[in-house]
Amino acid sequence: MPVKNILVVDDSLTEVHLLREMLSKNGFGVSTANSGEEALEKLKTEKPDLVLMDVVMPGMSGFEATRAITRNPSTSSIPVIICTTKGQETDKAWGLRQGAKDYIVKPIVENVLLEKIRAL
């Protein structure tokens, strides 16, 4: 299934703006959430084709939100790509164990992100 609509979850307005611009100019519909909790609420009414998830956020971390999305039968079919500054191999391994399909370390390089989206 081709990815058309993406939910960007990040508490940094700068990161949200950069990702929205990058994705919009490549033809994707973009909605946003500023926290893991807000993302879970949005997923009750929206069904994006992909979630791009930050890890370090106040309240629920991106790891916790990813686990909640991938283990909930109503959202488990939505792939999650973690996009974070946490670049250690242990962080990546933990993110993938939470159910993420892929893991990107910021700063995000446009062609790398687009490749990972196409690979889904």
Secondary structure by P-SEA (a helix, b strand, c coil): ccccbbbbbcccaaaaaaaaaaaaaabbbbbbbccaaaaaaaaacccccccccccccccccaaaaaaaaaaccccccbbbbbbcccccaaaaaaaaaacccccccccccaaaaaaaaaac
